[in-house]
Amino acid sequence: MEGFGHGDNVVFTGFSVLSDMPASSTIDIKNIRVLAPGVIVGNSAVTVNIADCTIDGTTGTNRAAALTVANAAVLTGVLDSNAAVAATDAASTVVLTRCMIGQNEGHGYGVVSHNNSGSVVMRNCHVASDAGLLTNVVAAIEHCTFTGANNYASSVAAGGAGVPTVTVRASVAAAANAGNMTETIVALIS
């Protein structure tokens, strides 16, 4: 799916990638604006490429209704019928490129991955939420800016089946990291 013209010209109130899609499917989302409840990737082993989008799912009444599972602008590994129920066996891969995630510093998360396998990649993104990434999966953060007052990456919960590792490359955050995971920081050399 691709919006034409300016990304704010094509607006969705939530966007869902359904559970039980054929394995190895690829969904491309480009140049659109997604309001709360944001992008929800169900219990599917799919690849979702999101580029040049504004995803403002960190605020609004739709977001507030599902806080029990830490809803976010981008939420992966949940059941379609209830975004407040984690479906941790999803092995989705989500790649965010040049996206604006959240438009204010409201409470909430930019990206939450409940699944125990798969990955999240964030490239050249601006994350304007209180916390950037809450994950159970392998994550890569490359050339991103996090302006929230909390942390840029943390683990969903101790004791989950997922063992998150995060590689951070040339990114800027307003606050330090806090979480129980392995983290690799790759700095710039000038």
Buried (B, 14 or more C-beta within 10 A) or exposed (E): EEBEEEBEEBEBEBBBBEBEBEEEEEBEBBBBBBBBBBBBBBBBBBBBBBBBBBBBBBBBEBBBEBEEBBBBBBBBBBBBEEBBBBBBEBBBBBBBBBBBBBBEBBBBBBBBBBBBBBBBBBBBBBBBBBBBBBBBBBBBBBBBBBBBEBBBBBBBEEEBEBEBBBBBBEBEBBBEBEBEBEBEEEEEEE
